[in-house]
Amino acid sequence: MTQPGNTVDICVVGGCGRVGLPLGIALASRGLSVVLYDIDAAAVATVNAGVMPFAENGAAAPLAEALTTGRLRATTEASSVGQAEALIVVVGTPVDEHLNPDLGAVPRAIERCAEHLRDGQLVVLRSTVYPGVTALTEKLLTSRGLTVDVAFCPERIAEGRAMEELFTLPQIVAARTPQALDRAEKLFRTLTDGIVRLQPEEAELAKLYTNTWRYLKFAAANQFWMMANDFGLDFERIRHAVTHDYPRAADLPMPGFAAGPCLLKDTMQLAAFNRNNFVLGHSAMLINEGLPLYLVSRLEDRFDLAGLTVGILGMAFKGGSDDSRDSLAYKLRKILTLKARETLCTDPYVTDDRFLPLDEVLERADLLVIAAPHPEYATLTTGKPLIDMWGLTGQGVLV
């Protein structure tokens, strides 16, 4: 419940994005009053109209309910941050044009609304940040004469599964003082009883380790797949043998494009943190980012690409998603544009005027490549060559 002087329990900064909006909906569904502050006026209007601005399973109904009950609203007014007992900052933390971590993304977001902050508030950083950004934020707020509690509680959800995982996964809470830790824990116990308490720098590394570990696993699978391919062997059959009823290898993934807005970026942030002494991480980058070029080189060995029209099926960065940020399907398209006679793209989730309907791509293309493992492609029937490195169709992954 709100305390005296507060009109809402929570203000989510960046609240209409893919991380902030599901979090706001989840908190509202547990009875808290939530305001979503976002500088994207179009997204704010969309949310206030009861429409999800992106695909997120299970979010539409609780959004509508929260708006109807008045527990949730979105705004572009920076003053909204001063109305809440707790402020949760959820903004993108990119790398800059030199591929170095952008340390200022979170502080800039706070600076935009800092004049409205009040003593006694809880400020929670939810974005994935470079180690030390929590301390930087503490110094910023202190320099402005504010007495607030600061916590770092990284998001841990998989896109598309937020409305499940926010209530089931343990929440990491980290702060410098016992009071801030207790307040952060109380907040996130609204969602789940699983709480892990850390110091801020430990939690910052924990989040980077989590994403980098996934990236490394994908790189290992992709390297194994390339090895098998180069010797004319089907990695899917080998992987089945390795993982079948064998728990120590159960987490070996299938090959595929390891992309999206987090994994590569956070591997690069971890490398920068360790003074670029991260051979394993840099190797993973070379493998995963080089996969489109490797795939095209294999296609050149098998087909006369210069005389073929190639259809790329799926432009999102992962299956079942409408999110195309940093998708390697676009790198694949760029390479094929140079190599093939014509390149056509389609995606059932991503809206783009350059994309064609699936039926048209299937009709016009001589060769098809599944670039995103959307479930719609699992049962495709076509007499044309179909490249499926994901193993989606169950026909093997030898290219």
C-alpha positions as CSV (number, residue, x, y, z in Angstrom):
1,M,0.0,0.0,0.0
2,T,1.1,3.6,-0.6
3,Q,2.6,5.5,2.3
4,P,1.7,9.1,3.3
5,G,2.9,11.5,0.7
6,N,2.8,9.0,-2.1
7,T,-0.1,8.6,-4.6
8,V,1.1,5.3,-6.2
9,D,3.2,2.4,-5.0
10,I,5.5,2.1,-8.0
11,C,6.7,4.2,-10.9
12,V,8.5,2.2,-13.7
13,V,10.8,4.4,-15.7
14,G,10.9,3.0,-19.2
15,G,7.6,1.4,-18.3
16,C,6.2,0.8,-21.8
17,G,9.1,-1.3,-23.0
18,R,9.6,-5.1,-23.2
19,V,10.9,-5.4,-19.7
20,G,9.2,-2.5,-17.9
21,L,5.6,-3.1,-19.1
22,P,5.3,-6.8,-18.1
23,L,6.8,-5.9,-14.7
24,G,4.3,-3.1,-14.2
25,I,1.4,-5.4,-15.2
26,A,2.7,-8.1,-12.9
27,L,3.0,-5.7,-9.9
28,A,-0.5,-4.2,-10.6
29,S,-1.9,-7.8,-10.8
30,R,-0.7,-8.2,-7.2
31,G,-2.7,-5.2,-6.0
32,L,0.0,-2.5,-6.2
33,S,-0.8,0.9,-7.9
34,V,1.7,1.5,-10.7
35,V,2.4,4.3,-13.1
36,L,4.5,3.7,-16.2
37,Y,6.7,6.6,-17.1
38,D,8.0,6.5,-20.7
39,I,9.3,9.2,-23.2
40,D,7.7,7.2,-26.1
41,A,4.4,9.0,-26.5
42,A,3.1,6.5,-29.0
43,A,3.8,3.6,-26.7
44,V,2.1,5.4,-23.8
45,A,-1.0,6.0,-25.8
46,T,-1.1,2.4,-27.0
47,V,-0.8,1.0,-23.4
48,N,-3.4,3.4,-22.1
49,A,-5.7,2.2,-24.8
50,G,-5.3,-1.4,-23.4
51,V,-3.2,-2.6,-26.3
52,M,0.1,-4.4,-25.9
53,P,2.7,-2.6,-28.1
54,F,4.6,-5.9,-28.6
55,A,3.9,-9.6,-28.3
56,E,4.0,-11.0,-24.7
57,N,2.2,-14.1,-23.8
58,G,-0.5,-13.7,-21.2
59,A,-0.1,-10.0,-20.8
60,A,-3.1,-8.6,-22.6
61,A,-5.8,-9.7,-20.2
62,P,-4.1,-8.5,-16.9
63,L,-3.2,-5.2,-18.7
64,A,-6.9,-4.6,-19.5
65,E,-7.9,-5.5,-15.9
66,A,-5.3,-3.2,-14.4
67,L,-6.4,-0.3,-16.5
68,T,-10.0,-0.9,-15.7
69,T,-9.4,-1.0,-11.9
70,G,-7.1,2.0,-12.1
71,R,-4.1,0.2,-10.7
72,L,-2.1,1.0,-13.8
73,R,-1.6,3.9,-16.1
74,A,1.1,5.2,-18.5
75,T,2.3,8.7,-18.8
76,T,5.0,10.9,-20.5
77,E,5.1,13.2,-17.5
78,A,8.4,13.1,-15.7
79,S,6.8,14.4,-12.5
80,S,5.2,11.0,-12.1
81,V,8.4,9.7,-10.5
82,G,7.8,11.9,-7.5
83,Q,4.4,10.3,-6.8
84,A,5.7,6.8,-6.0
85,E,7.2,5.2,-3.0
86,A,9.5,3.1,-5.2
87,L,11.1,3.9,-8.6
88,I,12.1,1.1,-10.8
89,V,14.4,2.1,-13.7
90,V,14.2,-0.1,-16.8
91,V,16.0,1.4,-19.7
92,G,18.2,-0.1,-22.5
93,T,21.9,-0.2,-21.8
94,P,23.6,-0.4,-25.2
95,V,27.3,-0.4,-26.2
96,D,28.5,2.8,-27.9
97,E,29.8,3.3,-31.5
98,H,33.2,1.9,-30.4
99,L,31.6,-1.2,-28.9
100,N,32.3,-0.1,-25.4
101,P,29.7,-0.2,-22.6
102,D,27.5,3.0,-22.4
103,L,27.8,3.7,-18.7
104,G,25.6,6.7,-18.9
105,A,22.3,5.2,-20.1
106,V,20.8,4.7,-16.6
107,P,22.2,7.9,-15.1
108,R,20.8,9.8,-18.1
109,A,17.4,8.3,-17.5
110,I,17.5,9.3,-13.8
111,E,18.8,12.8,-14.7
112,R,15.7,13.4,-16.9
113,C,13.4,13.1,-13.9
114,A,15.8,13.8,-10.9
115,E,14.2,17.1,-10.1
116,H,11.0,15.3,-9.1
117,L,12.7,12.7,-6.8
118,R,12.1,13.0,-3.1
119,D,13.9,11.9,0.1
120,G,12.9,8.5,1.4
121,Q,12.1,6.9,-2.0
122,L,13.5,3.5,-3.0
123,V,15.3,3.7,-6.4
124,V,15.7,0.2,-8.0
125,L,17.9,-0.3,-11.0
126,R,16.4,-3.1,-13.1
127,S,18.5,-2.7,-16.3
128,T,21.5,-4.9,-17.0
129,V,24.4,-2.6,-16.2
130,Y,28.1,-2.5,-16.4
131,P,29.7,-3.3,-12.9
132,G,29.9,-0.1,-11.0
133,V,26.8,1.7,-12.5
134,T,24.9,1.1,-9.2
135,A,27.7,2.9,-7.3
136,L,27.7,5.6,-10.0
137,T,23.9,6.1,-9.5
138,E,24.3,6.3,-5.8
139,K,26.9,9.1,-6.2
140,L,24.7,10.9,-8.7
141,L,21.7,10.9,-6.3
142,T,23.9,11.9,-3.3
143,S,25.4,14.8,-5.4
144,R,21.9,16.1,-5.9
145,G,21.3,16.2,-2.1
146,L,18.9,13.3,-2.1
147,T,18.6,10.8,0.7
148,V,17.2,7.7,-1.0
149,D,17.7,3.9,-0.8
150,V,19.3,2.5,-4.0
151,A,19.0,-1.2,-5.0
152,F,20.0,-3.2,-8.0
153,C,17.5,-6.0,-8.9
154,P,18.3,-7.3,-12.4
155,E,15.5,-8.6,-14.7
156,R,15.9,-12.3,-15.4
157,I,13.0,-13.0,-17.7
158,A,13.0,-14.6,-21.2
159,E,11.1,-12.4,-23.7
160,G,7.7,-13.9,-24.3
161,R,7.6,-15.6,-20.9
162,A,7.6,-12.7,-18.6
163,M,4.1,-13.2,-17.2
164,E,5.1,-16.7,-16.1
165,E,8.7,-16.1,-15.0
166,L,8.1,-13.0,-13.0
167,F,6.1,-15.1,-10.6
168,T,8.3,-18.2,-10.6
169,L,11.9,-17.3,-10.9
170,P,13.9,-16.2,-7.9
171,Q,14.6,-12.5,-7.8
172,I,18.1,-11.2,-7.1
173,V,18.0,-8.1,-4.8
174,A,21.2,-6.2,-4.0
175,A,21.9,-3.0,-2.1
176,R,24.6,-1.3,0.0
177,T,22.6,-1.0,3.2
178,P,20.4,-3.4,5.2
179,Q,17.4,-1.0,4.9
180,A,17.6,-0.7,1.1
181,L,18.0,-4.5,0.9
182,D,14.9,-5.1,3.1
183,R,12.8,-2.6,1.1
184,A,13.8,-4.2,-2.2
185,E,13.1,-7.7,-0.9
186,K,9.7,-6.6,0.4
187,L,8.9,-5.1,-3.1
188,F,9.8,-8.2,-5.0
189,R,8.2,-10.6,-2.6
190,T,5.0,-9.2,-4.0
191,L,5.9,-11.4,-7.0
192,T,7.7,-14.4,-5.6
193,D,9.0,-15.9,-2.4
194,G,12.3,-16.8,-4.0
195,I,14.8,-14.0,-3.1
196,V,18.6,-14.1,-3.4
197,R,20.4,-11.2,-1.6
198,L,23.7,-9.9,-2.9
199,Q,25.9,-6.8,-2.8
200,P,25.4,-4.6,-5.9
201,E,28.7,-5.5,-7.6
202,E,28.0,-9.2,-7.1
203,A,24.6,-8.8,-8.6
204,E,25.9,-6.8,-11.5
205,L,28.3,-9.5,-12.4
206,A,25.7,-12.2,-11.8
207,K,23.5,-10.8,-14.5
208,L,26.4,-10.5,-17.0
209,Y,27.5,-14.0,-16.2
210,T,24.0,-15.3,-16.8
211,N,23.7,-13.9,-20.3
212,T,27.3,-14.6,-21.2
213,W,27.0,-18.2,-20.1
214,R,24.0,-18.7,-22.5
215,Y,26.1,-17.0,-25.3
216,L,29.0,-19.3,-24.6
217,K,26.8,-22.4,-24.7
218,F,25.3,-21.3,-28.0
219,A,28.8,-20.8,-29.4
220,A,29.9,-24.3,-28.4
221,A,26.8,-25.8,-30.1
222,N,27.4,-23.7,-33.2
223,Q,31.1,-24.7,-33.3
224,F,30.2,-28.4,-32.9
225,W,27.7,-28.0,-35.7
226,M,30.2,-26.5,-38.0
227,M,32.7,-29.3,-37.3
228,A,30.1,-31.9,-38.1
229,N,29.1,-30.1,-41.2
230,D,32.6,-29.8,-42.5
231,F,32.9,-33.6,-42.3
232,G,29.6,-34.3,-43.8
233,L,27.9,-35.4,-40.6
234,D,24.5,-34.5,-39.2
235,F,25.0,-32.8,-35.8
236,E,21.4,-33.5,-34.9
237,R,22.0,-37.2,-34.8
238,I,25.2,-36.7,-32.8
239,R,23.6,-34.4,-30.3
240,H,20.7,-36.8,-29.8
241,A,23.2,-39.5,-28.9
242,V,25.1,-37.2,-26.6
243,T,22.0,-35.9,-24.7
244,H,19.7,-39.0,-24.7
245,D,19.1,-39.9,-21.0
246,Y,22.4,-38.3,-20.1
247,P,21.9,-35.5,-17.7
248,R,25.5,-34.1,-17.8
249,A,25.0,-33.1,-21.4
250,A,21.3,-32.2,-21.3
251,D,21.9,-28.5,-21.7
252,L,23.7,-28.8,-25.0
253,P,21.6,-26.7,-27.3
254,M,20.9,-27.0,-31.0
255,P,22.7,-24.7,-33.4
256,G,21.2,-21.5,-34.5
257,F,21.6,-17.7,-34.6
258,A,22.5,-16.5,-31.1
259,A,21.3,-12.9,-31.3
260,G,19.0,-10.3,-29.8
261,P,19.6,-7.2,-27.7
262,C,21.3,-8.9,-24.7
263,L,23.7,-11.8,-25.2
264,L,26.3,-10.3,-27.4
265,K,26.1,-6.9,-25.7
266,D,26.5,-8.3,-22.3
267,T,29.4,-10.6,-23.3
268,M,31.1,-7.4,-24.6
269,Q,30.4,-5.6,-21.3
270,L,31.9,-8.5,-19.4
271,A,35.0,-8.4,-21.7
272,A,35.4,-4.6,-21.2
273,F,35.0,-5.1,-17.4
274,N,38.0,-7.5,-17.4
275,R,40.1,-5.1,-19.5
276,N,39.3,-7.0,-22.7
277,N,41.0,-10.1,-21.3
278,F,38.3,-12.5,-22.2
279,V,39.5,-15.0,-24.8
280,L,36.6,-17.3,-24.3
281,G,34.0,-14.5,-24.8
282,H,35.7,-13.1,-27.8
283,S,35.9,-16.5,-29.4
284,A,32.2,-16.9,-28.8
285,M,31.5,-13.6,-30.5
286,L,33.6,-14.7,-33.6
287,I,31.7,-18.0,-33.8
288,N,28.1,-16.7,-33.3
289,E,28.5,-13.5,-35.3
290,G,30.3,-15.4,-38.0
291,L,27.5,-18.0,-38.4
292,P,25.6,-16.3,-41.2
293,L,28.8,-16.1,-43.3
294,Y,29.6,-19.7,-42.6
295,L,26.1,-20.7,-43.6
296,V,26.3,-18.9,-46.9
297,S,29.7,-20.4,-47.6
298,R,28.2,-23.9,-47.1
299,L,25.3,-22.9,-49.5
300,E,27.8,-21.8,-52.1
301,D,29.4,-25.2,-51.9
302,R,26.1,-26.9,-52.7
303,F,24.3,-24.4,-54.9
304,D,24.9,-21.9,-57.7
305,L,23.6,-19.0,-55.6
306,A,24.2,-16.4,-58.3
307,G,21.4,-18.0,-60.3
308,L,18.9,-18.6,-57.4
309,T,16.3,-16.7,-55.5
310,V,16.7,-17.4,-51.8
311,G,13.8,-17.1,-49.3
312,I,14.7,-16.2,-45.7
313,L,12.0,-17.5,-43.4
314,G,11.9,-15.6,-40.1
315,M,13.6,-12.2,-39.3
316,A,13.0,-12.1,-35.6
317,F,16.0,-12.9,-33.3
318,K,14.2,-15.9,-31.8
319,G,11.3,-18.2,-32.5
320,G,7.7,-17.0,-31.8
321,S,8.8,-13.4,-31.2
322,D,8.1,-10.2,-33.0
323,D,11.4,-8.7,-31.8
324,S,13.9,-8.2,-34.6
325,R,16.5,-6.3,-32.6
326,D,20.1,-7.4,-33.5
327,S,18.7,-10.4,-35.4
328,L,21.4,-12.2,-37.4
329,A,18.8,-12.8,-40.1
330,Y,19.5,-9.3,-41.3
331,K,23.2,-10.1,-41.6
332,L,22.3,-13.2,-43.5
333,R,20.1,-11.2,-45.8
334,K,22.9,-8.7,-46.4
335,I,25.4,-11.5,-47.4
336,L,22.8,-13.2,-49.6
337,T,22.0,-9.9,-51.3
338,L,25.6,-10.0,-52.6
339,K,25.6,-13.7,-53.5
340,A,22.2,-14.7,-54.7
341,R,20.2,-13.6,-57.7
342,E,17.4,-12.3,-55.4
343,T,16.7,-12.5,-51.7
344,L,13.1,-12.6,-50.3
345,C,12.1,-12.3,-46.6
346,T,9.1,-13.2,-44.6
347,D,8.0,-13.3,-41.0
348,P,4.6,-14.0,-39.4
349,Y,5.3,-11.7,-36.4
350,V,7.6,-8.9,-37.5
351,T,5.9,-6.1,-39.5
352,D,8.0,-4.7,-42.3
353,D,6.9,-3.3,-45.7
354,R,9.9,-5.1,-47.3
355,F,8.7,-8.5,-46.2
356,L,6.5,-10.7,-48.3
357,P,3.7,-13.2,-47.4
358,L,5.0,-16.7,-46.7
359,D,3.0,-18.2,-49.6
360,E,4.7,-15.8,-52.1
361,V,8.2,-16.6,-50.8
362,L,7.5,-20.3,-51.0
363,E,6.3,-19.9,-54.6
364,R,9.1,-17.6,-55.8
365,A,12.2,-18.9,-54.0
366,D,14.4,-21.7,-55.4
367,L,16.1,-22.2,-52.0
368,L,14.6,-21.6,-48.5
369,V,16.5,-20.9,-45.3
370,I,14.9,-20.9,-41.8
371,A,16.5,-18.0,-40.0
372,A,14.2,-17.8,-37.0
373,P,12.6,-21.1,-35.7
374,H,9.0,-19.9,-35.7
375,P,6.6,-22.8,-35.0
376,E,4.8,-22.1,-38.2
377,Y,7.8,-23.4,-40.1
378,A,7.9,-26.8,-38.4
379,T,5.4,-28.4,-40.7
380,L,6.3,-26.8,-44.0
381,T,5.8,-29.0,-47.0
382,T,7.8,-27.9,-50.1
383,G,9.6,-29.7,-52.8
384,K,12.4,-27.1,-52.7
385,P,15.6,-27.3,-50.8
386,L,15.0,-26.2,-47.2
387,I,18.0,-25.3,-44.9
388,D,17.1,-25.9,-41.3
389,M,20.1,-25.5,-39.0
390,W,17.7,-25.4,-36.0
391,G,16.4,-28.9,-36.4
392,L,12.9,-27.4,-36.4
393,T,11.5,-29.7,-39.1
394,G,13.1,-32.9,-37.8
395,Q,14.9,-33.6,-41.1
396,G,18.4,-33.1,-39.8
397,V,20.7,-30.1,-39.7
398,L,23.4,-31.1,-42.2
399,V,24.0,-28.2,-44.7
